[in-house]
Amino acid sequence: MERWAGRVAVVTGASAGIGEAIAQELVKKGLKVVGLARRVDRVEALKNSLKSAAGKLYPLKCDVSNESEVREAFKWIKTNVGGVDILVNNAGVASFSSLIDGPTELWRKIFDLNVLGLSVCTKEALQSMKESGVDDGHIIHINSITGHRPPTHIGLQMYTASKHAVTALAEGLRLELVKLNSKIRVTSVSPGAVLTEIAEASVFPKEMIEPPEKKPYLQSKDIADAVIYVLGTPTHVQIHELIVKPVGQQY
């Protein structure tokens, strides 16, 4: 990780859970980390807790599902901290809805954030890398094991479809970069069950949210550690897909 010290990472959805843990670990490794989130006050609180860390956290309010806000955020990043070296597309949302009669607004929210928001952030980060002459950058998508198998829970089909899209987008981007002879790497990190706020923040029935004592869960830091591992591999090594499950997970 030494080669990343002093360089710029952007983490979306940095206000809680996996995004917060990733931003924290990157700052500890000496990076300048821009944490994008709607609840920017929570990123500000994280910044205050990291004052003695080797790097620095820059909280920035941004709704990743809003393209104009994303463009403005990346303009701010270029002006204030320089070009992007790492992008971690972590922001995401789920919902519990039926394909037969589910509300369209929930479906649109999932795809606007999980697929289009991720893609717009990726485009802006790659443009920044091009303008700055960065050819060893890294794009990391926080995917899900649901992006690699058919739905196993009725009501999560649209979320699962969005994560299948992330799997396809990661491979598609890798192929485009190979064609350009670029050394920018692409990684999809696919967690199993992680104890985060996503179920509470999304539209989930209470009976679907199993307590930790009844189901094995990963912690957010486990995924942050996976991201650190991916970034720390030699520049000629690309961990393209990394699936991380808690011991005992049944699916």
Secondary structure, DSSP 8 states (H G I E B T S, - for coil): -GGGTT-EEEEESTTSHHHHHHHHHHHHTT-EEEEEES-HHHHHHHHHHTTTSSSEEEEEE--TT-HHHHHHHHHHHHHHT-S-SEEEE-----B---TTT--HHHHHHHHIIIIIIHHHHHHHHHHHHHHHT--S-EEEEE--GGGGS---STT-HHHHHHHHHHHHHHHHHHHHHHHTT---EEEEEEE-SB-SSHHHHSB--GGGS--GGGS--B-HHHHHHHHHHHHHS-TT----EEEE--TT---
